[in-house]
Amino acid sequence: MKKHNFSAGPCILPQEVLLKASQAVMDFNESGLSLIEISHRSKDFVAIMEKARSLALELLGLEDQGYKALFLQGGASMEFLMVAYNLLETKAGYLNTGTWSDKAIKEAKLFGEVLEVGSSKDENFNYIPKGYAIPDGLDYLHLTSNNTIFGTQLKKFPKTDALLVCDMSSDIFSRQLDFSEFDLIYAGAQKNMGPAGTTLVVVKEAILGKVSRKIPSMLDYQVHIGKDSMFNTPSVFAVYTSMLTLEWLKNLGGIAAIEEINEKKAQLLYSEIDLNPVFEGFAKKEDRSNMNATFNLVEEGLKETFETLLTEAGINGLNGHRSVGGYRASMYNALSLESVGVLVDVMSEMERKG
Ligand SMILES: *Cc1c(COP(=O)(O)O)cnc(C)c1O
């Protein structure tokens, strides 16, 4: 039986994407060869890379505005250091909204002064700091749009003269934003775009080449742009599968269409969390993420009953991250409203039992 997959990442992908990707592994474009045994320099694969890059810009509404899309390796974690390597000359600002921002800050400190403009560490990152001041003279301000572990999401983005850099790993392509407000966006594929193994970087080309340090080739965005994201062998399977997912999203009606579905899913689950006395939410209401909903049982003693019901319903991947505990329902683009309905049914059954 196919499971209802609420895993936080790697995570659910559209069924039709999995089917096409697996077919390509056996026989790519009826070539008699597998996608993963042909040269990345072959005409067929170069076309895929180009399509993945252009679809990413198209879906974000960033075509012809000086942005380049790259598919790199090393995960979002590599971007924590590449961003600083390429952009940090003297000082940068970071909004600390959880584990991933914390890790980004740690890397950036190797390259220059880092100012934490705001932090929600005091309450185990269950909210998004607001009303913080952004100092003048920053090389860039770094934000994390969605905090995968804690289940919070930035609803408003600060206005600043500094360059705006954003880790959108867990909510890219999930909601409409004015993406042109950002100078650099990055996202590990495995949350909302594809399998693990590649990272999308969308960068305004004009901001690069300004730092005085020398940058090793593999860490230099300009090198990757110069080689059309083929400086070295890319993750061919991850790029292909990401391209299929972006194509799926485009056919569905793009970000506007998926945002509507994502809002329905989130409303359905959060209203159950709020109305059902057996459960309590973790994140502050106004900062709740539409992608990752974190919640707990009010009484730990009901854990076994709840988890048995989850298993019986075919629900997978609901365990919370170890730093929060409890449960986390990740509702990425490919998760259906129906799957959220199944979870909500189990939760209401808990209320009847409890
Ligand atoms: C998962 C995640 C990361 C880390 O991604 P890797 O690809 O494992 O390096 C970074 N930022 C956010 C917001 C994430 O959700």
The ligand as an SDF file (V2000), in Angstrom:
LIG
                    3D

 15 15  0  0  0  0  0  0  0  0999 V2000
   17.2890   20.5900    5.2250 C   0  0  0  0  0  0  0  0  0  0  0  0
   17.6690   22.0060    5.3020 C   0  0  0  0  0  0  0  0  0  0  0  0
   19.0100   22.4180    5.1690 C   0  0  0  0  0  0  0  0  0  0  0  0
   20.1460   21.4490    4.9880 C   0  0  0  0  0  0  0  0  0  0  0  0
   20.1170   20.8810    3.7560 O   0  0  0  0  0  0  0  0  0  0  0  0
   21.2620   19.8680    3.2510 P   0  0  0  0  0  0  0  0  0  0  0  0
   20.8900   19.7170    1.8260 O   0  0  0  0  0  0  0  0  0  0  0  0
   21.1180   18.6270    4.0610 O   0  0  0  0  0  0  0  0  0  0  0  0
   22.5730   20.5090    3.4540 O   0  0  0  0  0  0  0  0  0  0  0  0
   19.2660   23.7720    5.2250 C   0  0  0  0  0  0  0  0  0  0  0  0
   18.2920   24.6790    5.4020 N   0  0  0  0  0  0  0  0  0  0  0  0
   17.0070   24.3100    5.5500 C   0  0  0  0  0  0  0  0  0  0  0  0
   15.9650   25.3630    5.7550 C   0  0  0  0  0  0  0  0  0  0  0  0
   16.6510   22.9700    5.5130 C   0  0  0  0  0  0  0  0  0  0  0  0
   15.3770   22.6110    5.6550 O   0  0  0  0  0  0  0  0  0  0  0  0
  1  2  1  0
  2  3  1  0
  2 14  2  0
  3  4  1  0
  3 10  2  0
  4  5  1  0
  5  6  1  0
  6  7  2  0
  6  8  1  0
  6  9  1  0
 10 11  1  0
 11 12  2  0
 12 13  1  0
 12 14  1  0
 14 15  1  0
M  END
$$$$
